[in-house]
Amino acid sequence: MAFEANQDFFKGRGAQVNTHNKFLKNKYVAQHIEALDEPLLQHSKTQIFEETPRKIVSKSNSPDLSHMHSINPYQGCEHGCIYCYARNSHEYYGFSAGLDFERKIIVKRNAPELLEAYFNKRRYEPTPIVLSGNTDCYQPIERDLEITRRLLQIFLQYRHPVSIITKNNLILRDMDIITELAKLNLIHVNVSITSLDEQLRQKLEPRTVTSIGRLNVIEKLAAKGVPVRVMTAPIIPGLNSNEVPAIIKAAANRGAVAAGFTMVRLNGSIAELFTDWIHKTFPDRAEKVLNLIRECHDGNLNDSEFGRRMSGDGQVADSIHQLYRLACNRYLADREMPGYNLSIFTPKTGRQITLF
């Protein structure tokens, strides 16, 4: 599928503006400023901010997430995915969900130490922890800081189950730890693939690895016995919804054993960002895509209703659900993610594995 993009599109970033932070009195003002003179777009260098939290494991009580426990070593993400629901969380730090989210990255260097302390709490019972529930734990800054790698070392040392969600091939750097976790049935890896169309992928996710690169990640992990799920997420009706079968087929051919999906939802500032982005990027189909998204969310771009917000409903959503089920039945039949081994958790006083 060919797309024609606006020539004024700000390359290298997903968001094209900084939206207003509802927690702040001051506003970013971009009206009446020519694009080339826009100060918000000139200073594109990424800034790093340090945070020293007192705890690192978060628990979600959302009915949609099944009491998910997660760790986010980073807040903000250079990948710049325009649809990312995590953008809204940047406002709690006093930043914008727009360009700030991609250019002002908050790092938590003490995350491994906090995780180890968490594992050594009295009466702690192991439950799978997700890396990450919010932003990608393998975004570009991880190459230098190695916070995720250190976290994985702690998971292996304590024999604790972990699930990774990423769209970056940097995960292959940590193959030594991941394969050891896989031998103990302590890891699931989820690789997100939004589109096989590189022209579309570059606009949706400007600083991410190509779809071919992600399929290569799946293939290399699967070859080492690591269970991998492909995440066709998010599905955006009118943009990538037709690609669901092809993505699942391609991932299955490379060893994926399961698939998952979420429907796009544009909560908080994401609605403004996505609307601005799609009118600048694909003006010929902008309103059609926005209307299809609304059809999946009871007439709204913003949807907070549990059960519907992540899967959508209505005829458009139903047709996508059917397409997804048919693809899974055809390409992933008789495959499934293995269960986690929760019985070998080793606290500090127990036997530890030493690889490093």
Salt bridges, closest charged atoms under 4 A:
GLU50 OE2 - ARG109 NE 2.59
ASP64 OD2 - ARG309 NE 2.52
GLU78 OE2 - ARG207 NH1 2.92
GLU91 OE1 - LYS22 NZ 2.77
ASP100 OD1 - LYS104 NZ 3.68
GLU102 OE2 - ARG87 NH2 2.66
GLU113 OE2 - ARG150 NH2 2.76
ASP136 OD2 - HIS79 ND1 3.64
GLU142 OE2 - ARG173 NH2 2.62
ASP174 OD1 - ARG149 NH1 2.81
ASP174 OD1 - ARG173 NE 2.90
ASP176 OD2 - ARG149 NH2 2.86
GLU180 OE2 - LYS183 NZ 3.12
GLU198 OE1 - ARG201 NH2 2.66
GLU205 OE2 - LYS167 NZ 3.35
GLU205 OE1 - ARG214 NH2 2.64
ASP276 OD1 - LYS280 NZ 3.31
GLU287 OE2 - HIS279 NE2 2.88
ASP298 OD2 - ARG308 NH1 3.79
ASP303 OD2 - HIS297 ND1 2.64
ASP303 OD2 - ARG308 NE 2.83
GLU305 OE1 - ARG308 NH2 3.39
